Structures are given as structure tokens and as C-alpha cells.
Amino acid sequence: MAATEDHPPTRTTGRWQAARQFLGLRRSIVGLLAMVVLVGLGERIPERFLPVYLQAVGGGTLAIGLLQALSNLLNALYSYPGGYLSDRLGAKRALLVFNLMAMAGFAIVVAIPTWQAVLVGAVLFLAWEGVSLPATMHLVADVLPATQRTMGVSMHSLVRRIPMALGPVLGGLLIARWGERDGVRLAFAIALVLAGAAIVLQQRLIAPTQPTGLGAKERSWIRNHPLRLLREMSPALRGLLISDILIRFCEQIPYAFVVIWCMKIVAAPVDAPQFGALTAIEMAAAVVCYVPVAYFADRSGKKRFVVLTFVFFTLFPLVLWYCQSFWPLAAAFVLRGLKEFGEPTRKALIVDLCPAERRATMFGFYYLLRDLIVSLAALGGAFLWQISPATNLLTAFACGLLGTLCFALFGRDLRRAP
């Protein structure tokens, strides 16, 4: 209730308003976060169990690797046009289009229980995060002042972890009750309903956003083609991109096989609900560091936070190799959660380094370059896994070590980036 003469502001109301201001929780941001929770939860309930589902419907090791490679490739290919559409249509309308795409992908998997249908549906639902991220960052930059962008990105990253934590737990329970095949299909049906609810809230809460105020010449595809954008990318952003690619190789080489390692290979394998609990532990570790890191990153050099993030990325596959039961795996997943330590800082930096008139387009172009290259890592990870799990995990560690050293030695202090 708003404060009036009959209802003066209370201490609790004042604290809540101060907290909202500190965290950047304006109405449009709240609508954005609600969308992230609902669509993200629908996506995450089945997502971590897709390798198991693929095996249940007849897919093999290469199908699992192909799915993960497709995920990275789609995130790359969709991020660039996703940013371009956000600049052209406005963030709110662009997000509506992207949510409808995800719903179509969920419906395909529910209707057709084959591994080929998963790959077809993935063209739509796995691309949601990549295609919507530039529009999300565009909306944050439009709604919040520059002094709160790191906090706004951090709140987005924090809230994303809610479905990432709850989704695998719910997915594990569905599989325990209805099996690997029917449980995952039911998860996709739930995802379809949640995405529909997200559209309703999105349209009610997010204020209409205008397309970028440029003329037809500046908005043309020729003006925004990749070679031109590459020339306009700042040296600081290029350096971050190179290190980021190496770190994502470290993450993606074993990513699709972590669930196989935990549920099938270790000396004391975990079951589906336990793996869901491991993912919840990972997300909890990520959540606790977001707000304090955002606060200090806005007030000091950012390089130290990004370097620490890269260190946590690098150590996870090495530590995972030595974990053979639930509790050591839980410690490894805490480490995996800490890899999100400086991710909002990195994203906020990209937003700041992008030209204001093409912010979403340049942001999407960064992810196009990164994920297009990194998509090779997931497919390569399948071949490395066929050699041995050790080959897969230790190769990932080597890539992470190289990326971390490159950024620590040659990366610029992000506080002084142009």
C-alpha cells in the first residue's frame, strides 16, 4: 500500500524501498526476472537429464555430444540476430517472439518421443537463453543507470539460478516416479505451461520499449554485418573474448557427460534425485556470491573477479576426476557454483563496451563469435569421452589453465577499459 497521511511510511516499508533501490528492482526488471524464472524453470526441469533421455529413446554417445554441440551452436547463431531484432523491435516485443519459439520446441518433444525429435525441438527451445540474452541486457541497460548495471545483471544472474537449482531436483523426482522416458516428456509438458504463464506476466509488467532510435541506414543489415562489428569491437573486448573462449572450452568439453560420470561411472553412482541435489548445491554456491561481488565490482577493478571466476572454471574438471561418491561430488559442485563468481561483472562490462546505438547487436555478436567456436568443444568432448573420461576431463583442465593464464598475464584491468 502506498504511504499517505492516513498510512505513513513504516520502517519496514522504508527498508523495503531502500532494498529495491539498492538491488535495482524496478517494475520492468521484476517482470523480466519473473519471465526468467518461469521459462528457465521449464527449460531446466528436463535439461540436465537430456543425455539420459536420449539413451532411453535410442540415442548413443554421439547423439549426446551432438545435442550439446547443437546447444552451443544455436546460442551462437541466435545471439546475433536476437540482438539485432531487439534493436529493431524493442526488447519487450523481441522477448515475446523468443518465448513463443521456446514453446514450439517444448511441444515437439512432448508430441514425438524420439531422439531425433529432441534435436529438432532443441533448435527452438535450447536457443531461448542465447536468443533472449541480448534483449535482456538491452532492457537492463535501458531501465537502470550505468552505476547499477552490474547489480542489475547480477540480479538477473542470481534469479536465473533459482530454476537452475530447482529444475534438476524436480526433474529427478519426475524421473524417479515415471521413469527416464515418460518423466522427461512430462517435464517438457510442464515447461510448455510455464512458458505460457511467463508471456502473460511479461506483457503485464514490462514497460513497452522503443526500437533503437536510428535511421534506416544505421539500422540496415549492411551497417551491422559481422565484419563491420568486428572492426568496431574495442581491444579490451577482444582480449576478454579470447580468454572467454578458452574458458568455455574447459566448461563445454565435459559438460554433457557430467551427469553420465555421476550416475553411471563413479565408484558409488548417485541416483537422479541425488544428482538434482548436486545441481541445487551448485546453484546455492553461485547465488551467495552475486550481490556482494556486484557491489564491490562497481567500486574497484574488475579484473580480479574475472580471474577468480576463470580459476574456478579451470579447477572443476580436475577435481571431478577424483570424486567417486556423493559427498566428494557435493564439494566439487560447490566449486562449480563458484565459477559464477565474476560472470555478472563480465556481462556488465560487455554491455558498457558496446556502442549505445547498437548495444544489443554488439552484445549478440560477442556471443556469436564465442559460442560458434565453443560449439566445436562439445562435439570434440564426445570423441574425447570415447577415448576415456580421463582424457576428456584433463583436456578440459588444460584449456582452462591456458585461458586463465592468458587473461591473468595479458588482460587489462577492466576498471580502466574504454
C-alpha positions as CSV (number, residue, x, y, z in Angstrom):
1,M,0.0,0.0,0.0
2,A,1.4,3.4,-0.9
3,A,2.2,5.8,2.0
4,T,-0.4,8.5,2.6
5,E,-1.3,10.8,5.5
6,D,-3.6,8.1,6.8
7,H,-0.9,5.4,6.2
8,P,2.5,7.0,6.9
9,P,5.6,5.1,5.7
10,T,6.7,2.5,8.2
11,R,10.3,1.5,9.0
12,T,9.6,-1.8,7.2
13,T,8.3,0.0,4.1
14,G,11.3,2.3,4.1
15,R,13.7,-0.7,4.3
16,W,11.9,-2.5,1.5
17,Q,12.1,0.6,-0.7
18,A,15.8,1.0,0.1
19,A,16.4,-2.7,-0.7
20,R,14.5,-2.4,-4.0
21,Q,16.5,0.7,-4.9
22,F,19.8,-0.9,-4.0
23,L,19.0,-4.1,-6.0
24,G,17.6,-2.2,-9.0
25,L,14.2,-3.9,-8.7
26,R,12.1,-1.6,-10.9
27,R,8.8,-2.8,-12.3
28,S,10.2,-3.8,-15.7
29,I,13.1,-5.6,-14.1
30,V,10.7,-7.5,-11.8
31,G,8.7,-8.6,-15.0
32,L,12.0,-9.6,-16.6
33,L,13.0,-11.7,-13.6
34,A,9.6,-13.4,-13.4
35,M,10.0,-14.4,-17.1
36,V,13.5,-15.7,-16.4
37,V,12.2,-17.8,-13.5
38,L,9.2,-19.3,-15.3
39,V,10.8,-20.0,-18.7
40,G,14.1,-21.0,-17.1
41,L,12.4,-23.5,-14.7
42,G,10.5,-25.1,-17.6
43,E,13.8,-25.4,-19.5
44,R,15.8,-26.7,-16.6
45,I,13.5,-29.4,-15.3
46,P,14.4,-31.7,-18.2
47,E,17.6,-30.1,-19.4
48,R,20.2,-31.8,-17.2
49,F,18.6,-35.3,-17.9
50,L,18.5,-35.0,-21.7
51,P,21.6,-37.2,-22.1
52,V,19.8,-39.9,-20.1
53,Y,16.6,-39.4,-22.1
54,L,18.5,-39.6,-25.4
55,Q,19.8,-43.0,-24.3
56,A,16.4,-44.1,-23.2
57,V,14.9,-43.3,-26.7
58,G,17.7,-44.9,-28.7
59,G,20.3,-42.2,-29.0
60,G,24.0,-43.0,-28.4
61,T,27.1,-41.2,-27.2
62,L,27.5,-39.2,-30.4
63,A,23.8,-38.1,-30.2
64,I,24.6,-36.7,-26.7
65,G,27.7,-34.9,-28.0
66,L,25.7,-33.6,-31.0
67,L,23.0,-32.2,-28.7
68,Q,25.5,-30.3,-26.6
69,A,27.3,-29.1,-29.7
70,L,23.9,-28.0,-31.1
71,S,23.2,-26.1,-27.9
72,N,26.3,-24.1,-28.2
73,L,26.0,-23.6,-31.9
74,L,22.4,-22.4,-31.6
75,N,23.3,-20.0,-28.8
76,A,26.0,-18.6,-31.1
77,L,23.8,-18.3,-34.2
78,Y,20.8,-16.9,-32.4
79,S,22.5,-14.4,-30.2
80,Y,23.5,-12.1,-33.1
81,P,20.0,-12.0,-34.8
82,G,18.5,-11.9,-31.4
83,G,20.4,-8.7,-30.6
84,Y,19.6,-7.3,-34.0
85,L,15.9,-7.9,-33.5
86,S,16.0,-6.4,-30.1
87,D,17.4,-3.2,-31.5
88,R,14.8,-3.2,-34.3
89,L,11.7,-4.3,-32.4
90,G,12.4,-3.2,-28.9
91,A,13.3,-5.6,-26.1
92,K,9.7,-6.3,-25.0
93,R,8.4,-7.4,-28.4
94,A,11.6,-9.4,-29.1
95,L,11.3,-11.3,-25.8
96,L,7.7,-12.3,-26.8
97,V,8.9,-13.7,-30.1
98,F,11.6,-15.7,-28.4
99,N,9.3,-17.1,-25.7
100,L,6.9,-18.4,-28.5
101,M,9.9,-20.1,-30.1
102,A,10.7,-22.0,-26.9
103,M,7.1,-23.1,-26.5
104,A,7.1,-24.6,-30.0
105,G,10.2,-26.6,-29.2
106,F,8.8,-27.9,-26.0
107,A,5.6,-29.1,-27.8
108,I,7.7,-31.0,-30.4
109,V,9.4,-33.1,-27.7
110,V,6.2,-33.8,-25.9
111,A,4.4,-34.9,-29.1
112,I,7.2,-37.1,-30.6
113,P,9.2,-39.4,-28.2
114,T,12.4,-40.0,-30.3
115,W,15.9,-38.7,-30.1
116,Q,15.6,-37.1,-33.5
117,A,12.6,-35.0,-32.2
118,V,14.8,-33.8,-29.3
119,L,17.3,-32.5,-31.8
120,V,14.6,-30.8,-33.8
121,G,12.9,-29.3,-30.8
122,A,16.3,-28.2,-29.5
123,V,16.6,-25.9,-32.5
124,L,13.8,-23.9,-30.8
125,F,14.0,-24.4,-27.0
126,L,17.7,-24.7,-26.4
127,A,18.2,-21.4,-28.2
128,W,16.0,-19.4,-25.8
129,E,18.7,-18.4,-23.5
130,G,21.1,-17.3,-26.2
131,V,18.5,-15.5,-28.3
132,S,17.0,-13.7,-25.4
133,L,20.2,-12.7,-23.6
134,P,21.0,-9.6,-25.8
135,A,17.4,-8.4,-25.4
136,T,17.7,-9.0,-21.6
137,M,20.9,-7.0,-21.3
138,H,19.4,-4.3,-23.6
139,L,16.4,-4.0,-21.2
140,V,18.7,-3.8,-18.1
141,A,20.7,-1.1,-19.8
142,D,17.6,0.9,-20.7
143,V,15.9,0.7,-17.4
144,L,18.9,1.1,-15.0
145,P,21.6,3.8,-14.8
146,A,25.2,2.9,-15.6
147,T,26.1,2.9,-11.9
148,Q,23.6,0.0,-11.3
149,R,24.1,-2.1,-14.4
150,T,26.4,-4.6,-12.7
151,M,23.8,-5.0,-9.9
152,G,21.0,-5.4,-12.5
153,V,23.0,-8.1,-14.4
154,S,23.8,-9.7,-11.1
155,M,20.1,-9.9,-10.1
156,H,19.4,-11.5,-13.5
157,S,22.2,-14.0,-12.9
158,L,21.1,-14.7,-9.4
159,V,17.4,-15.2,-10.3
160,R,18.5,-17.5,-13.2
161,R,20.0,-19.8,-10.6
162,I,16.6,-20.4,-8.9
163,P,15.3,-22.5,-11.8
164,M,18.8,-23.9,-12.4
165,A,18.7,-25.2,-8.8
166,L,15.0,-26.3,-8.6
167,G,14.7,-27.6,-12.1
168,P,17.0,-30.7,-11.8
169,V,15.5,-31.5,-8.4
170,L,12.0,-31.6,-9.9
171,G,13.3,-33.4,-13.0
172,G,14.9,-36.0,-10.8
173,L,11.7,-36.6,-8.9
174,L,9.7,-36.9,-12.2
175,I,12.2,-39.5,-13.4
176,A,12.1,-41.4,-10.1
177,R,8.3,-41.5,-10.4
178,W,7.6,-42.0,-14.1
179,G,11.0,-43.2,-15.5
180,E,13.6,-41.8,-17.7
181,R,11.4,-41.7,-20.8
182,D,7.9,-40.6,-19.6
183,G,9.3,-38.4,-16.8
184,V,11.3,-36.2,-19.2
185,R,8.3,-35.9,-21.6
186,L,6.1,-34.8,-18.6
187,A,8.8,-32.3,-17.7
188,F,8.6,-30.8,-21.2
189,A,4.8,-30.6,-20.9
190,I,5.2,-28.6,-17.6
191,A,7.7,-26.4,-19.4
192,L,5.1,-25.6,-22.1
193,V,2.6,-24.4,-19.4
194,L,5.2,-22.3,-17.5
195,A,6.4,-20.5,-20.7
196,G,2.7,-19.6,-21.4
197,A,2.4,-18.1,-17.9
198,A,5.7,-16.2,-18.5
199,I,4.3,-14.5,-21.5
200,V,1.3,-13.2,-19.6
201,L,3.4,-11.7,-16.8
202,Q,5.9,-10.3,-19.2
203,Q,3.3,-8.4,-21.2
204,R,1.7,-7.1,-18.0
205,L,4.8,-5.9,-16.1
206,I,7.5,-4.9,-18.6
207,A,7.0,-1.4,-19.9
208,P,7.0,-1.0,-23.7
209,T,10.5,-0.4,-25.1
210,Q,11.2,1.5,-28.2
211,P,13.5,0.3,-31.0
212,T,16.9,1.9,-31.2
213,G,16.4,5.5,-32.4
214,L,18.4,5.3,-35.6
215,G,17.5,5.9,-39.2
216,A,17.0,3.2,-41.8
217,K,20.7,3.5,-42.9
218,E,22.1,2.9,-39.5
219,R,19.7,0.0,-38.7
220,S,20.4,-1.7,-42.0
221,W,21.9,-5.2,-42.0
222,I,24.9,-4.0,-44.0
223,R,25.6,-1.4,-41.3
224,N,25.5,-4.2,-38.7
225,H,27.2,-7.1,-40.6
226,P,29.8,-9.2,-38.7
227,L,32.9,-7.8,-40.4
228,R,32.0,-4.2,-39.6
229,L,31.1,-5.1,-36.0
230,L,34.4,-6.9,-35.6
231,R,36.3,-3.8,-36.7
232,E,34.3,-1.7,-34.1
233,M,35.0,-4.1,-31.2
234,S,37.3,-2.5,-28.7
235,P,40.7,-4.1,-27.9
236,A,39.6,-4.7,-24.3
237,L,36.6,-6.6,-25.5
238,R,38.6,-8.6,-28.0
239,G,41.1,-9.7,-25.3
240,L,38.3,-10.7,-23.0
241,L,36.7,-12.7,-25.8
242,I,39.8,-14.8,-26.5
243,S,40.2,-15.8,-22.8
244,D,36.5,-16.4,-22.6
245,I,36.6,-18.8,-25.5
246,L,39.4,-20.9,-23.9
247,I,37.5,-21.0,-20.6
248,R,34.3,-22.1,-22.3
249,F,36.2,-25.0,-23.9
250,C,37.1,-26.0,-20.4
251,E,33.4,-25.9,-19.4
252,Q,31.9,-27.5,-22.5
253,I,34.2,-30.4,-23.2
254,P,32.9,-32.4,-20.3
255,Y,29.5,-30.6,-19.7
256,A,27.1,-33.1,-21.3
257,F,29.0,-36.0,-19.6
258,V,29.0,-34.8,-16.0
259,V,25.6,-36.4,-15.4
260,I,26.9,-39.7,-17.0
261,W,30.0,-39.5,-14.8
262,C,28.0,-39.0,-11.6
263,M,25.2,-41.5,-12.4
264,K,27.0,-44.3,-14.3
265,I,30.8,-44.3,-13.8
266,V,31.9,-43.3,-10.3
267,A,32.6,-46.0,-7.8
268,A,29.4,-45.1,-5.9
269,P,27.0,-43.7,-8.5
270,V,24.3,-41.3,-7.5
271,D,20.6,-41.6,-8.5
272,A,18.5,-38.9,-10.3
273,P,17.2,-37.1,-7.2
274,Q,20.8,-37.0,-5.7
275,F,22.1,-35.5,-9.0
276,G,19.3,-32.9,-8.8
277,A,20.5,-32.2,-5.2
278,L,24.1,-31.8,-6.5
279,T,22.9,-29.2,-9.0
280,A,21.0,-27.4,-6.3
281,I,24.2,-27.2,-4.3
282,E,26.0,-25.8,-7.3
283,M,23.3,-23.1,-7.7
284,A,23.3,-22.2,-4.0
285,A,27.1,-21.7,-4.1
286,A,26.6,-19.3,-7.1
287,V,23.8,-17.3,-5.5
288,V,25.6,-16.4,-2.3
289,C,28.4,-14.5,-4.1
290,Y,26.4,-12.5,-6.7
291,V,25.3,-9.4,-4.7
292,P,28.5,-8.7,-2.7
293,V,30.6,-9.2,-5.8
294,A,28.4,-6.8,-7.8
295,Y,28.7,-4.2,-5.0
296,F,32.5,-4.3,-4.9
297,A,32.9,-4.7,-8.7
298,D,31.2,-1.4,-9.2
299,R,33.7,0.2,-6.8
300,S,37.0,-1.4,-7.7
301,G,38.9,-3.0,-10.5
302,K,37.0,-5.9,-12.2
303,K,40.0,-8.0,-13.4
304,R,40.5,-9.8,-10.1
305,F,36.9,-11.0,-10.1
306,V,37.1,-12.3,-13.6
307,V,40.4,-14.1,-12.9
308,L,38.9,-15.8,-9.9
309,T,36.0,-16.9,-12.0
310,F,38.3,-18.4,-14.6
311,V,40.2,-20.3,-11.8
312,F,37.0,-21.9,-10.6
313,F,36.1,-22.9,-14.1
314,T,39.6,-24.5,-14.5
315,L,39.6,-26.5,-11.3
316,F,36.2,-28.2,-11.7
317,P,37.1,-30.9,-14.2
318,L,40.3,-31.8,-12.4
319,V,38.5,-32.1,-9.0
320,L,35.6,-34.0,-10.5
321,W,38.1,-36.7,-11.7
322,Y,38.9,-37.5,-8.1
323,C,35.3,-37.6,-6.8
324,Q,33.8,-41.1,-6.6
325,S,30.8,-40.7,-4.3
326,F,28.1,-38.3,-3.3
327,W,29.8,-36.1,-0.7
328,P,33.0,-35.5,-2.6
329,L,30.9,-34.8,-5.6
330,A,29.0,-32.2,-3.5
331,A,32.2,-30.4,-2.7
332,A,33.1,-30.4,-6.4
333,F,29.7,-28.9,-7.3
334,V,30.3,-26.1,-4.7
335,L,33.4,-25.4,-6.7
336,R,31.4,-25.5,-9.9
337,G,28.9,-23.0,-8.4
338,L,31.7,-20.6,-7.6
339,K,32.6,-20.3,-11.3
340,E,29.8,-17.8,-11.5
341,F,31.7,-15.5,-9.1
342,G,32.5,-12.8,-11.7
343,E,30.1,-13.7,-14.5
344,P,27.8,-10.7,-14.0
345,T,30.8,-8.4,-13.9
346,R,31.9,-9.8,-17.2
347,K,28.5,-9.3,-18.8
348,A,28.1,-5.8,-17.4
349,L,31.5,-5.0,-18.9
350,I,30.4,-6.2,-22.3
351,V,27.3,-4.0,-22.1
352,D,29.4,-1.0,-21.2
353,L,31.9,-1.6,-24.0
354,C,29.2,-1.9,-26.7
355,P,28.2,1.2,-28.6
356,A,24.9,2.6,-27.2
357,E,23.1,2.8,-30.6
358,R,23.8,-0.9,-31.3
359,R,24.2,-2.3,-27.8
360,A,22.1,-5.5,-28.2
361,T,23.6,-6.2,-31.7
362,M,27.2,-5.9,-30.5
363,F,26.4,-8.0,-27.4
364,G,24.9,-10.7,-29.5
365,F,27.8,-10.5,-31.9
366,Y,30.2,-11.2,-29.0
367,Y,28.3,-14.3,-28.1
368,L,28.1,-15.3,-31.8
369,L,31.9,-15.4,-32.0
370,R,32.3,-17.1,-28.7
371,D,29.7,-19.8,-28.9
372,L,30.3,-20.5,-32.6
373,I,33.8,-21.5,-31.8
374,V,33.0,-23.2,-28.5
375,S,30.3,-25.4,-30.1
376,L,33.2,-27.4,-31.5
377,A,34.3,-28.2,-27.9
378,A,31.1,-30.1,-27.1
379,L,31.3,-32.3,-30.1
380,G,35.0,-32.8,-29.6
381,G,34.2,-33.7,-26.0
382,A,32.2,-36.7,-27.2
383,F,35.2,-38.1,-29.1
384,L,37.5,-37.4,-26.1
385,W,35.0,-39.3,-23.8
386,Q,35.1,-42.3,-26.2
387,I,38.8,-42.4,-25.6
388,S,38.4,-42.2,-21.8
389,P,36.7,-40.0,-19.2
390,A,40.2,-39.0,-18.0
391,T,41.2,-37.7,-21.5
392,N,38.0,-35.6,-21.5
393,L,38.4,-34.1,-18.1
394,L,42.1,-33.4,-18.2
395,T,41.9,-31.8,-21.7
396,A,39.2,-29.5,-20.3
397,F,41.5,-28.6,-17.4
398,A,44.4,-27.8,-19.8
399,C,42.1,-25.4,-21.8
400,G,41.0,-23.7,-18.7
401,L,44.6,-23.3,-17.4
402,L,45.7,-21.7,-20.7
403,G,42.7,-19.3,-20.7
404,T,43.2,-18.3,-17.1
405,L,47.0,-17.6,-17.6
406,C,46.3,-15.6,-20.7
407,F,43.9,-13.3,-19.0
408,A,45.9,-13.0,-15.8
409,L,49.1,-12.1,-17.6
410,F,47.8,-10.0,-20.5
411,G,44.2,-9.0,-19.7
412,R,43.6,-5.3,-19.0
413,D,42.2,-4.1,-15.7
414,L,38.5,-3.8,-16.6
415,R,38.1,-0.8,-14.4
416,R,40.3,1.2,-16.9
417,A,38.7,-0.3,-20.1
418,P,37.5,2.4,-22.5
